[in-house]
């Protein structure tokens, strides 16, 4: 019998959420531990109402949320406060098959730091779990804007 290679290690696996289809191309997602939730709508260009995040919007937004969170963790380790840092997200869709082909994220910091610290924060952001989970063909165009 050939030896199987292990490509990843599962550290833990927990059920995170439930998603319920509400009809009219809308879902309700509930985070099980906190009971918080959100709805998604299909976008207007895909037969939806566009009254909430679309599922692909949540993917693009998750990337921004993840990189800000990872930078926050690195900032805590460096004893610096990144409160107020924002990320503006633009999702670019492709066709045939319909999919996200690029996520553009502009990260804007309220405070500048020395170049070494800025580099550490940027490198940390680019290693966030969502970034590492997305398909390698998806372009992740991340720009870091530091005050002068």
Beta strands, then each sheet from edge to edge (+ up, - down):
strand 1: 17-23
strand 2: 26-31
strand 3: 37-41
strand 4: 86-94
strand 5: 99-108
strand 6: 139-145
sheet 1: 1+ 2- 3+
sheet 2: 4+ 5- 6-
end
